[in-house]
Amino acid sequence: MRFQRENLRPFTSRPPYVLQVWQTRRVATDCLVSYASIRYSVPWRYVHQTVELQEQGGLISIYHQGVLIATHRKAEGKYQVIMDMEHYRGLTGKHDAKRIAAPLPEVEVRSLDVYASLAEGGALIG
């Protein structure tokens, strides 16, 4: 009787709330924004602009002033570059899409002990 009078409902009938992550980023010259150690492309017109990233349901949605400008599946590993070549369409001259979209060279990762040895006058081997 009390439940009817107060119009109470069990928790299981409540709609689940949505977890969202919103981040603000600035678009780099290469049309990429970084989020969680992964770089995602946006259309070239937004270079040097501030955008908002939303992570929800395995998707990364990128907005500029409230307007959706790009969507990517969230990458599973870190240090990846996720690109949509359509984002580079229309670039000409010094902003050649192939040059901008070229993969970055691999960088050797060394132990800090190597640099400590060099600082003490040691030689770089290998």
MMTF fields as JSON, N, C-alpha, C and O atoms, coordinates in Angstrom:
{
  "mmtfVersion": "1.0.0",
  "mmtfProducer": "UNKNOWN",
  "numBonds": 503,
  "numAtoms": 504,
  "numGroups": 126,
  "numChains": 1,
  "numModels": 1,
  "chainsPerModel": [1],
  "groupsPerChain": [126],
  "chainIdList": ["A"],
  "bondAtomList": [4, 2, 8, 6, 12, 10, 16, 14, 20, 18, 24, 22, 28, 26, 32, 30, 36, 34, 40, 38, 44, 42, 48, 46, 52, 50, 56, 54, 60, 58, 64, 62, 68, 66, 72, 70, 76, 74, 80, 78, 84, 82, 88, 86, 92, 90, 96, 94, 100, 98, 104, 102, 108, 106, 112, 110, 116, 114, 120, 118, 124, 122, 128, 126, 132, 130, 136, 134, 140, 138, 144, 142, 148, 146, 152, 150, 156, 154, 160, 158, 164, 162, 168, 166, 172, 170, 176, 174, 180, 178, 184, 182, 188, 186, 192, 190, 196, 194, 200, 198, 204, 202, 208, 206, 212, 210, 216, 214, 220, 218, 224, 222, 228, 226, 232, 230, 236, 234, 240, 238, 244, 242, 248, 246, 252, 250, 256, 254, 260, 258, 264, 262, 268, 266, 272, 270, 276, 274, 280, 278, 284, 282, 288, 286, 292, 290, 296, 294, 300, 298, 304, 302, 308, 306, 312, 310, 316, 314, 320, 318, 324, 322, 328, 326, 332, 330, 336, 334, 340, 338, 344, 342, 348, 346, 352, 350, 356, 354, 360, 358, 364, 362, 368, 366, 372, 370, 376, 374, 380, 378, 384, 382, 388, 386, 392, 390, 396, 394, 400, 398, 404, 402, 408, 406, 412, 410, 416, 414, 420, 418, 424, 422, 428, 426, 432, 430, 436, 434, 440, 438, 444, 442, 448, 446, 452, 450, 456, 454, 460, 458, 464, 462, 468, 466, 472, 470, 476, 474, 480, 478, 484, 482, 488, 486, 492, 490, 496, 494, 500, 498],
  "bondOrderList": [1, 1, 1, 1, 1, 1, 1, 1, 1, 1, 1, 1, 1, 1, 1, 1, 1, 1, 1, 1, 1, 1, 1, 1, 1, 1, 1, 1, 1, 1, 1, 1, 1, 1, 1, 1, 1, 1, 1, 1, 1, 1, 1, 1, 1, 1, 1, 1, 1, 1, 1, 1, 1, 1, 1, 1, 1, 1, 1, 1, 1, 1, 1, 1, 1, 1, 1, 1, 1, 1, 1, 1, 1, 1, 1, 1, 1, 1, 1, 1, 1, 1, 1, 1, 1, 1, 1, 1, 1, 1, 1, 1, 1, 1, 1, 1, 1, 1, 1, 1, 1, 1, 1, 1, 1, 1, 1, 1, 1, 1, 1, 1, 1, 1, 1, 1, 1, 1, 1, 1, 1, 1, 1, 1, 1],
  "groupList": [{"groupName": "MET", "atomNameList": ["N", "CA", "C", "O"], "elementList": ["N", "C", "C", "O"], "formalChargeList": [0, 0, 0, 0], "bondAtomList": [1, 0, 2, 1, 3, 2], "bondOrderList": [1, 1, 2], "singleLetterCode": "M", "chemCompType": "L-PEPTIDE LINKING"}, {"groupName": "ARG", "atomNameList": ["N", "CA", "C", "O"], "elementList": ["N", "C", "C", "O"], "formalChargeList": [0, 0, 0, 0], "bondAtomList": [1, 0, 2, 1, 3, 2], "bondOrderList": [1, 1, 2], "singleLetterCode": "R", "chemCompType": "L-PEPTIDE LINKING"}, {"groupName": "PHE", "atomNameList": ["N", "CA", "C", "O"], "elementList": ["N", "C", "C", "O"], "formalChargeList": [0, 0, 0, 0], "bondAtomList": [1, 0, 2, 1, 3, 2], "bondOrderList": [1, 1, 2], "singleLetterCode": "F", "chemCompType": "L-PEPTIDE LINKING"}, {"groupName": "GLN", "atomNameList": ["N", "CA", "C", "O"], "elementList": ["N", "C", "C", "O"], "formalChargeList": [0, 0, 0, 0], "bondAtomList": [1, 0, 2, 1, 3, 2], "bondOrderList": [1, 1, 2], "singleLetterCode": "Q", "chemCompType": "L-PEPTIDE LINKING"}, {"groupName": "GLU", "atomNameList": ["N", "CA", "C", "O"], "elementList": ["N", "C", "C", "O"], "formalChargeList": [0, 0, 0, 0], "bondAtomList": [1, 0, 2, 1, 3, 2], "bondOrderList": [1, 1, 2], "singleLetterCode": "E", "chemCompType": "L-PEPTIDE LINKING"}, {"groupName": "ASN", "atomNameList": ["N", "CA", "C", "O"], "elementList": ["N", "C", "C", "O"], "formalChargeList": [0, 0, 0, 0], "bondAtomList": [1, 0, 2, 1, 3, 2], "bondOrderList": [1, 1, 2], "singleLetterCode": "N", "chemCompType": "L-PEPTIDE LINKING"}, {"groupName": "LEU", "atomNameList": ["N", "CA", "C", "O"], "elementList": ["N", "C", "C", "O"], "formalChargeList": [0, 0, 0, 0], "bondAtomList": [1, 0, 2, 1, 3, 2], "bondOrderList": [1, 1, 2], "singleLetterCode": "L", "chemCompType": "L-PEPTIDE LINKING"}, {"groupName": "PRO", "atomNameList": ["N", "CA", "C", "O"], "elementList": ["N", "C", "C", "O"], "formalChargeList": [0, 0, 0, 0], "bondAtomList": [1, 0, 2, 1, 3, 2], "bondOrderList": [1, 1, 2], "singleLetterCode": "P", "chemCompType": "L-PEPTIDE LINKING"}, {"groupName": "THR", "atomNameList": ["N", "CA", "C", "O"], "elementList": ["N", "C", "C", "O"], "formalChargeList": [0, 0, 0, 0], "bondAtomList": [1, 0, 2, 1, 3, 2], "bondOrderList": [1, 1, 2], "singleLetterCode": "T", "chemCompType": "L-PEPTIDE LINKING"}, {"groupName": "SER", "atomNameList": ["N", "CA", "C", "O"], "elementList": ["N", "C", "C", "O"], "formalChargeList": [0, 0, 0, 0], "bondAtomList": [1, 0, 2, 1, 3, 2], "bondOrderList": [1, 1, 2], "singleLetterCode": "S", "chemCompType": "L-PEPTIDE LINKING"}, {"groupName": "TYR", "atomNameList": ["N", "CA", "C", "O"], "elementList": ["N", "C", "C", "O"], "formalChargeList": [0, 0, 0, 0], "bondAtomList": [1, 0, 2, 1, 3, 2], "bondOrderList": [1, 1, 2], "singleLetterCode": "Y", "chemCompType": "L-PEPTIDE LINKING"}, {"groupName": "VAL", "atomNameList": ["N", "CA", "C", "O"], "elementList": ["N", "C", "C", "O"], "formalChargeList": [0, 0, 0, 0], "bondAtomList": [1, 0, 2, 1, 3, 2], "bondOrderList": [1, 1, 2], "singleLetterCode": "V", "chemCompType": "L-PEPTIDE LINKING"}, {"groupName": "TRP", "atomNameList": ["N", "CA", "C", "O"], "elementList": ["N", "C", "C", "O"], "formalChargeList": [0, 0, 0, 0], "bondAtomList": [1, 0, 2, 1, 3, 2], "bondOrderList": [1, 1, 2], "singleLetterCode": "W", "chemCompType": "L-PEPTIDE LINKING"}, {"groupName": "ALA", "atomNameList": ["N", "CA", "C", "O"], "elementList": ["N", "C", "C", "O"], "formalChargeList": [0, 0, 0, 0], "bondAtomList": [1, 0, 2, 1, 3, 2], "bondOrderList": [1, 1, 2], "singleLetterCode": "A", "chemCompType": "L-PEPTIDE LINKING"}, {"groupName": "ASP", "atomNameList": ["N", "CA", "C", "O"], "elementList": ["N", "C", "C", "O"], "formalChargeList": [0, 0, 0, 0], "bondAtomList": [1, 0, 2, 1, 3, 2], "bondOrderList": [1, 1, 2], "singleLetterCode": "D", "chemCompType": "L-PEPTIDE LINKING"}, {"groupName": "CYS", "atomNameList": ["N", "CA", "C", "O"], "elementList": ["N", "C", "C", "O"], "formalChargeList": [0, 0, 0, 0], "bondAtomList": [1, 0, 2, 1, 3, 2], "bondOrderList": [1, 1, 2], "singleLetterCode": "C", "chemCompType": "L-PEPTIDE LINKING"}, {"groupName": "ILE", "atomNameList": ["N", "CA", "C", "O"], "elementList": ["N", "C", "C", "O"], "formalChargeList": [0, 0, 0, 0], "bondAtomList": [1, 0, 2, 1, 3, 2], "bondOrderList": [1, 1, 2], "singleLetterCode": "I", "chemCompType": "L-PEPTIDE LINKING"}, {"groupName": "HIS", "atomNameList": ["N", "CA", "C", "O"], "elementList": ["N", "C", "C", "O"], "formalChargeList": [0, 0, 0, 0], "bondAtomList": [1, 0, 2, 1, 3, 2], "bondOrderList": [1, 1, 2], "singleLetterCode": "H", "chemCompType": "L-PEPTIDE LINKING"}, {"groupName": "GLY", "atomNameList": ["N", "CA", "C", "O"], "elementList": ["N", "C", "C", "O"], "formalChargeList": [0, 0, 0, 0], "bondAtomList": [1, 0, 2, 1, 3, 2], "bondOrderList": [1, 1, 2], "singleLetterCode": "G", "chemCompType": "PEPTIDE LINKING"}, {"groupName": "LYS", "atomNameList": ["N", "CA", "C", "O"], "elementList": ["N", "C", "C", "O"], "formalChargeList": [0, 0, 0, 0], "bondAtomList": [1, 0, 2, 1, 3, 2], "bondOrderList": [1, 1, 2], "singleLetterCode": "K", "chemCompType": "L-PEPTIDE LINKING"}],
  "groupTypeList": [0, 1, 2, 3, 1, 4, 5, 6, 1, 7, 2, 8, 9, 1, 7, 7, 10, 11, 6, 3, 11, 12, 3, 8, 1, 1, 11, 13, 8, 14, 15, 6, 11, 9, 10, 13, 9, 16, 1, 10, 9, 11, 7, 12, 1, 10, 11, 17, 3, 8, 11, 4, 6, 3, 4, 3, 18, 18, 6, 16, 9, 16, 10, 17, 3, 18, 11, 6, 16, 13, 8, 17, 1, 19, 13, 4, 18, 19, 10, 3, 11, 16, 0, 14, 0, 4, 17, 10, 1, 18, 6, 8, 18, 19, 17, 14, 13, 19, 1, 16, 13, 13, 7, 6, 7, 4, 11, 4, 11, 1, 9, 6, 14, 11, 10, 13, 9, 6, 13, 4, 18, 18, 13, 6, 16, 18],
  "groupIdList": [1, 2, 3, 4, 5, 6, 7, 8, 9, 10, 11, 12, 13, 14, 15, 16, 17, 18, 19, 20, 21, 22, 23, 24, 25, 26, 27, 28, 29, 30, 31, 32, 33, 34, 35, 36, 37, 38, 39, 40, 41, 42, 43, 44, 45, 46, 47, 48, 49, 50, 51, 52, 53, 54, 55, 56, 57, 58, 59, 60, 61, 62, 63, 64, 65, 66, 67, 68, 69, 70, 71, 72, 73, 74, 75, 76, 77, 78, 79, 80, 81, 82, 83, 84, 85, 86, 87, 88, 89, 90, 91, 92, 93, 94, 95, 96, 97, 98, 99, 100, 101, 102, 103, 104, 105, 106, 107, 108, 109, 110, 111, 112, 113, 114, 115, 116, 117, 118, 119, 120, 121, 122, 123, 124, 125, 126],
  "secStructList": [7, 2, 2, 2, 2, 2, 6, 7, 7, 7, 4, 4, 4, 1, 7, 7, 7, 7, 7, 7, 3, 3, 3, 3, 3, 3, 7, 7, 6, 6, 1, 3, 3, 3, 3, 6, 6, 3, 3, 3, 3, 7, 7, 4, 4, 4, 6, 6, 7, 3, 3, 3, 3, 3, 3, 3, 6, 6, 3, 3, 3, 3, 3, 3, 6, 6, 3, 3, 3, 3, 3, 3, 3, 7, 7, 1, 1, 1, 1, 7, 3, 3, 7, 7, 4, 4, 4, 4, 6, 6, 7, 7, 4, 4, 4, 7, 2, 2, 2, 2, 2, 1, 7, 7, 7, 7, 7, 7, 7, 7, 7, 2, 2, 2, 2, 2, 2, 2, 2, 6, 6, 7, 7, 7, 7, 7],
  "xCoordList": [0.806, 0.0, 0.853, 0.539, 1.906, 2.769, 3.41, 3.515, 3.838, 4.449, 3.468, 3.859, 2.261, 1.265, 1.032, 0.935, 0.945, 0.667, 1.817, 1.56, 3.069, 4.215, 4.711, 5.633, 4.123, 4.507, 5.986, 6.676, 6.458, 7.856, 8.013, 7.095, 9.205, 9.512, 10.835, 11.69, 11.022, 12.329, 13.416, 13.121, 14.665, 15.779, 15.935, 16.35, 15.608, 15.809, 14.937, 15.224, 13.894, 13.052, 13.57, 13.042, 14.593, 15.177, 16.008, 16.714, 15.941, 16.828, 18.281, 18.563, 19.197, 20.601, 21.124, 20.73, 21.99, 22.586, 23.72, 24.272, 24.055, 25.06, 26.36, 26.39, 27.438, 28.752, 29.372, 29.478, 29.777, 30.4, 31.666, 31.738, 32.649, 33.877, 33.972, 33.937, 34.093, 34.267, 35.634, 36.0, 36.379, 37.687, 37.781, 37.177, 38.524, 38.771, 40.198, 41.126, 40.365, 41.687, 41.839, 40.855, 43.099, 43.4, 43.907, 44.749, 43.403, 43.777, 45.172, 45.425, 46.065, 47.434, 47.477, 46.493, 48.597, 48.791, 48.574, 48.2, 48.801, 48.619, 47.179, 46.922, 46.236, 44.803, 44.474, 43.441, 45.321, 45.111, 44.921, 45.495, 44.097, 43.944, 44.335, 44.102, 44.919, 45.393, 44.429, 43.995, 44.097, 43.243, 43.664, 43.691, 43.992, 44.393, 45.551, 45.531, 46.548, 47.748, 47.455, 48.227, 46.36, 45.991, 45.659, 45.081, 46.022, 45.748, 44.657, 44.725, 43.647, 42.49, 42.423, 42.71, 42.039, 41.983, 40.654, 39.625, 40.716, 39.532, 39.699, 40.82, 38.629, 38.773, 39.774, 39.831, 40.554, 41.659, 41.206, 42.008, 39.965, 39.481, 39.54, 39.428, 39.715, 39.699, 41.093, 41.225, 42.135, 43.506, 43.615, 43.12, 44.265, 44.491, 43.211, 43.228, 42.113, 40.859, 40.727, 41.376, 39.894, 39.602, 38.373, 37.359, 38.476, 37.372, 37.095, 37.918, 35.917, 35.538, 35.444, 34.864, 36.015, 35.951, 35.016, 35.038, 34.2, 33.295, 33.554, 33.535, 33.794, 33.959, 32.701, 32.307, 32.074, 30.871, 30.644, 30.671, 30.423, 30.077, 31.091, 30.703, 32.375, 33.405, 33.64, 34.371, 33.029, 33.213, 33.826, 33.574, 34.626, 35.151, 34.458, 34.642, 33.672, 32.983, 33.661, 33.939, 33.926, 34.639, 33.719, 33.165, 33.572, 32.664, 33.427, 34.424, 32.95, 33.453, 32.257, 31.337, 32.275, 31.181, 29.826, 28.833, 29.812, 28.583, 28.169, 27.16, 28.922, 28.596, 29.541, 30.759, 28.971, 29.772, 30.577, 30.007, 31.919, 32.766, 33.499, 33.975, 33.602, 34.294, 33.889, 33.601, 33.877, 33.606, 34.584, 34.797, 35.167, 36.097, 35.768, 35.27, 36.05, 36.001, 37.184, 38.276, 36.97, 38.062, 39.101, 38.766, 40.355, 41.445, 41.671, 41.48, 42.078, 42.255, 43.624, 43.749, 44.644, 45.977, 46.382, 45.707, 47.485, 47.978, 48.93, 49.373, 49.231, 50.224, 49.861, 50.747, 48.587, 48.138, 47.713, 47.448, 47.655, 47.127, 45.946, 46.11, 44.764, 43.541, 43.148, 42.81, 43.197, 42.979, 41.866, 41.695, 41.121, 40.138, 40.665, 40.719, 41.052, 41.675, 40.73, 41.183, 39.428, 38.479, 38.738, 38.427, 39.293, 39.578, 40.658, 40.79, 41.429, 42.517, 42.15, 42.927, 40.981, 40.559, 40.392, 39.8, 40.925, 40.808, 42.062, 42.144, 43.048, 44.304, 45.121, 45.161, 45.766, 46.601, 47.878, 48.009, 48.819, 50.05, 50.865, 51.102, 51.298, 52.18, 51.486, 52.152, 50.166, 49.415, 49.059, 47.952, 49.975, 49.735, 49.297, 49.993, 48.159, 47.59, 48.541, 48.612, 49.269, 50.177, 51.3, 51.713, 51.792, 52.871, 52.376, 53.073, 51.189, 50.634, 50.315, 50.544, 49.792, 49.338, 50.45, 50.198, 51.683, 52.777, 52.996, 52.969, 53.213, 53.436, 54.73, 55.687, 54.74, 55.909, 56.979, 56.655, 58.26, 59.324, 59.343, 58.935, 59.83, 59.973, 61.098, 62.113, 60.916, 61.915, 62.393, 61.592, 63.716, 64.271, 64.033, 64.25, 63.593, 63.377, 64.557, 64.865, 65.211, 66.384, 66.153, 65.325, 66.884, 66.863, 67.527, 68.426, 67.099, 67.723, 69.161, 69.945, 69.513, 70.892, 71.862, 73.001, 71.427, 72.271, 72.631, 73.784, 71.649, 71.891, 72.739, 73.554, 72.548, 73.366, 74.822, 75.73, 75.046, 76.399, 77.04, 78.216, 76.27, 76.772, 77.129, 78.139, 76.325, 76.573, 77.856, 78.497, 78.219, 79.439, 80.658, 81.738, 80.495, 81.634, 81.729, 82.718, 80.735, 80.737, 80.443, 80.146, 80.526, 80.285, 78.961, 78.537, 78.328, 77.094, 77.442, 78.096, 77.013, 77.293, 75.978, 75.043, 75.901, 74.714, 73.705, 72.619],
  "yCoordList": [-1.189, 0.0, 1.259, 2.226, 1.25, 2.419, 2.741, 3.915, 1.736, 1.97, 2.653, 3.529, 2.273, 2.89, 4.352, 5.209, 4.631, 5.983, 6.938, 8.075, 6.502, 7.356, 7.222, 7.93, 6.342, 6.125, 5.746, 6.205, 4.912, 4.465, 3.31, 2.517, 3.234, 2.147, 1.52, 2.197, 0.247, -0.366, 0.244, 0.748, 0.197, 0.772, 0.167, 0.853, -1.107, -1.781, -1.201, -1.436, -0.459, 0.127, 1.479, 2.049, 1.995, 3.274, 3.079, 2.078, 3.997, 3.883, 4.068, 4.906, 3.303, 3.452, 4.821, 5.344, 5.374, 6.647, 6.397, 5.298, 7.397, 7.282, 7.896, 9.049, 7.114, 7.639, 8.251, 7.597, 9.497, 10.185, 10.871, 11.357, 10.903, 11.631, 12.727, 12.452, 13.961, 15.103, 15.715, 15.964, 15.954, 16.591, 17.678, 17.553, 18.73, 19.785, 19.627, 19.41, 19.735, 19.624, 20.677, 21.207, 20.969, 21.869, 21.004, 20.13, 21.238, 20.44, 20.863, 22.047, 19.897, 20.157, 20.411, 20.185, 20.873, 21.184, 19.963, 20.111, 18.762, 17.535, 17.016, 15.876, 17.854, 17.529, 16.466, 15.804, 16.289, 15.249, 15.864, 16.902, 15.189, 15.537, 14.319, 13.184, 14.551, 13.469, 13.245, 14.186, 11.965, 11.591, 10.209, 9.264, 10.088, 8.816, 8.164, 6.96, 8.956, 8.498, 7.952, 7.148, 8.374, 7.991, 9.269, 10.192, 9.331, 10.524, 10.213, 9.219, 11.086, 10.933, 12.116, 13.248, 11.85, 12.927, 13.666, 13.125, 14.928, 15.757, 16.445, 16.518, 16.95, 17.651, 18.811, 19.508, 19.003, 19.969, 21.392, 22.199, 21.714, 23.082, 23.466, 24.645, 22.483, 22.754, 22.812, 22.823, 22.85, 22.961, 24.222, 25.285, 24.086, 25.158, 25.619, 26.632, 24.905, 25.239, 24.37, 23.331, 24.804, 24.018, 23.16, 23.647, 21.872, 20.93, 20.21, 20.206, 19.603, 18.815, 17.349, 17.032, 16.463, 15.027, 14.395, 14.725, 13.485, 12.741, 11.259, 10.775, 10.547, 9.094, 8.463, 8.736, 7.616, 6.93, 5.688, 5.753, 4.573, 3.341, 2.877, 2.359, 3.044, 2.598, 3.528, 3.183, 4.706, 5.689, 6.973, 7.369, 7.603, 8.929, 9.881, 9.782, 10.789, 11.794, 13.131, 13.495, 13.858, 15.131, 16.243, 16.168, 17.274, 18.378, 19.688, 19.879, 20.585, 21.957, 22.877, 22.887, 23.645, 24.557, 23.843, 24.374, 22.636, 21.874, 21.087, 20.383, 21.183, 20.478, 19.282, 19.432, 18.099, 16.887, 17.002, 17.21, 16.867, 16.98, 15.684, 15.52, 14.752, 13.483, 12.438, 12.755, 11.185, 10.056, 8.939, 8.626, 8.351, 7.226, 6.159, 6.463, 4.9, 3.844, 4.06, 4.414, 3.848, 4.019, 2.931, 1.749, 3.33, 2.379, 1.583, 2.094, 0.336, -0.534, -0.387, -0.552, -0.082, 0.082, 1.539, 2.39, 1.822, 3.2, 3.472, 2.558, 4.747, 5.24, 4.907, 4.644, 4.914, 4.683, 6.004, 6.982, 6.014, 7.159, 6.646, 5.786, 7.17, 6.764, 7.894, 8.994, 7.605, 8.655, 8.287, 7.127, 9.295, 9.192, 10.083, 11.303, 9.49, 10.267, 11.324, 12.278, 11.16, 12.194, 13.51, 14.578, 13.443, 14.658, 15.506, 16.688, 14.922, 15.628, 16.032, 16.714, 15.621, 15.945, 17.463, 18.118, 18.001, 19.434, 20.218, 21.412, 19.558, 20.251, 20.361, 19.424, 21.485, 21.687, 22.407, 22.906, 22.453, 23.211, 22.713, 21.514, 23.653, 23.293, 22.417, 21.824, 22.322, 21.467, 20.147, 19.638, 19.6, 18.355, 17.247, 16.959, 16.64, 15.626, 14.452, 13.912, 14.05, 12.916, 13.258, 12.419, 14.486, 14.894, 14.965, 14.532, 15.503, 15.627, 14.253, 13.995, 13.373, 12.071, 11.025, 9.884, 11.406, 10.439, 9.928, 10.712, 8.626, 8.091, 8.647, 8.932, 8.79, 9.301, 8.219, 7.036, 8.613, 7.605, 6.973, 7.584, 5.729, 5.033, 5.692, 6.096, 5.797, 6.381, 5.294, 4.58, 5.179, 4.161, 4.556, 5.707, 3.615, 3.837, 3.226, 2.045, 4.043, 3.573, 3.725, 4.522, 2.962, 3.078, 4.399, 4.872, 4.983, 6.213, 5.97, 6.914, 4.708, 4.372, 4.728, 5.112, 4.605, 4.949, 6.425, 6.796, 7.265, 8.709, 9.084, 10.004, 8.375, 8.622, 8.286, 9.007, 7.181, 6.786, 7.832, 8.161, 8.35, 9.402, 10.661, 11.302, 11.016, 12.218, 12.085, 13.084, 10.858, 10.611, 10.426, 10.083, 10.649, 10.543, 9.218, 8.97, 8.356, 7.068, 7.217, 8.314, 6.119, 6.113, 5.405, 4.509, 5.824, 5.194, 3.976, 4.105, 2.802, 1.568, 0.98, 0.843, 0.629, -0.033, 0.953, 0.605],
  "zCoordList": [0.0, 0.0, 0.0, -0.694, 0.759, 0.862, -0.502, -0.855, -1.27, -2.573, -3.526, -4.297, -3.478, -4.37, -3.998, -4.876, -2.733, -2.269, -2.629, -3.024, -2.501, -2.773, -4.211, -4.616, -4.965, -6.358, -6.488, -7.399, -5.575, -5.615, -6.593, -6.799, -7.195, -8.13, -7.739, -7.168, -8.031, -7.74, -8.632, -9.715, -8.178, -8.932, -10.318, -11.252, -10.459, -11.742, -12.85, -14.024, -12.528, -13.571, -14.035, -14.99, -13.374, -13.777, -15.04, -15.159, -15.966, -17.133, -16.695, -15.838, -17.267, -16.869, -17.307, -18.349, -16.518, -16.892, -17.882, -17.939, -18.642, -19.69, -19.196, -18.766, -19.263, -18.927, -20.174, -21.212, -20.066, -21.19, -20.713, -19.585, -21.574, -21.31, -22.358, -23.558, -21.911, -22.82, -22.556, -21.408, -23.616, -23.521, -24.587, -25.653, -24.311, -25.28, -25.795, -25.015, -27.094, -27.715, -28.805, -29.321, -29.146, -30.265, -31.412, -31.204, -32.613, -33.785, -34.249, -34.47, -34.393, -34.843, -36.35, -37.055, -36.823, -38.243, -39.13, -40.293, -38.605, -39.392, -39.357, -39.742, -38.894, -38.843, -37.807, -37.915, -36.816, -35.808, -34.424, -34.095, -33.625, -32.212, -31.395, -31.81, -30.255, -29.408, -28.26, -27.595, -28.038, -26.913, -26.445, -27.234, -25.176, -24.568, -25.333, -25.591, -25.689, -26.398, -27.788, -28.311, -28.387, -29.752, -30.499, -29.925, -31.779, -32.579, -33.598, -34.32, -33.64, -34.518, -35.47, -35.083, -36.728, -37.72, -37.676, -37.272, -38.108, -38.313, -39.663, -40.164, -40.269, -41.545, -41.445, -40.432, -42.502, -42.499, -42.197, -41.726, -42.45, -42.206, -40.73, -40.394, -39.845, -38.407, -37.792, -36.568, -38.624, -38.122, -37.264, -37.637, -36.121, -35.132, -34.436, -33.737, -34.61, -33.932, -32.676, -32.557, -31.763, -30.567, -30.839, -31.339, -30.503, -30.71, -29.4, -28.484, -29.334, -28.163, -28.587, -29.626, -27.779, -28.035, -27.026, -25.84, -27.512, -26.648, -26.868, -28.0, -25.778, -25.852, -25.289, -24.155, -26.093, -25.634, -26.485, -27.714, -25.83, -26.519, -27.543, -28.59, -27.28, -28.21, -29.383, -30.311, -29.354, -30.425, -29.878, -28.74, -30.707, -30.418, -31.39, -32.603, -30.859, -31.679, -31.433, -30.291, -32.508, -32.397, -32.9, -33.997, -32.067, -32.353, -32.425, -31.729, -33.272, -33.31, -33.125, -33.943, -32.052, -31.709, -31.727, -32.224, -31.177, -31.058, -32.283, -32.244, -33.378, -34.618, -34.77, -34.682, -34.999, -35.189, -36.479, -37.551, -36.379, -37.572, -37.899, -39.022, -36.94, -37.213, -36.176, -35.022, -36.623, -35.732, -36.074, -37.246, -35.06, -35.229, -34.2, -33.116, -34.544, -33.537, -32.61, -33.056, -31.336, -30.384, -30.621, -30.687, -30.748, -30.956, -29.677, -28.574, -29.835, -28.675, -28.027, -26.814, -28.805, -28.242, -28.223, -28.801, -27.557, -27.498, -28.654, -29.35, -28.838, -29.794, -31.237, -32.049, -31.561, -32.925, -33.546, -32.847, -34.855, -35.594, -36.406, -37.271, -36.132, -36.807, -37.751, -37.315, -39.053, -40.046, -41.006, -41.382, -41.39, -42.462, -43.58, -43.423, -44.705, -45.78, -46.361, -46.994, -46.151, -46.585, -45.855, -46.381, -44.674, -43.914, -44.573, -44.257, -45.481, -46.155, -47.582, -48.251, -48.049, -49.413, -49.548, -48.689, -50.642, -50.887, -50.542, -50.83, -49.924, -49.641, -50.91, -51.708, -51.102, -52.288, -51.897, -50.779, -52.831, -52.635, -51.463, -51.321, -50.615, -49.502, -48.47, -47.621, -48.525, -47.608, -48.282, -48.105, -49.042, -49.758, -48.786, -47.812, -49.056, -48.159, -47.95, -46.846, -48.979, -48.822, -47.854, -47.054, -47.926, -47.028, -45.586, -44.669, -45.385, -44.038, -43.475, -42.294, -44.31, -43.845, -43.767, -43.38, -44.133, -44.112, -42.696, -41.747, -42.538, -41.193, -40.598, -41.317, -39.305, -38.617, -38.544, -38.441, -38.596, -38.515, -37.13, -36.143, -37.079, -35.808, -35.011, -35.577, -33.726, -32.844, -31.899, -31.296, -31.778, -30.893, -29.442, -29.061, -28.647, -27.221, -26.483, -26.647, -25.672, -24.928, -23.44, -23.0, -22.688, -21.234, -20.841, -21.538, -19.752, -19.262, -18.811, -18.706, -18.542, -18.177, -19.301, -19.034, -20.544, -21.694, -21.637, -21.857, -21.343, -21.292, -20.076, -20.145, -18.969, -17.787, -18.088, -17.673, -18.817, -19.205, -20.105, -19.945, -21.048, -21.944, -21.165, -21.455, -20.194, -19.401, -18.577, -18.251, -18.249, -17.469, -18.376, -17.895, -19.672, -20.58, -21.298, -21.989, -21.16, -21.83, -23.317, -23.79, -24.049, -25.478, -25.778, -25.047, -26.859, -27.299, -28.144, -29.179, -27.715, -28.431, -28.891, -28.103, -30.177, -30.711, -31.01, -31.473]
}
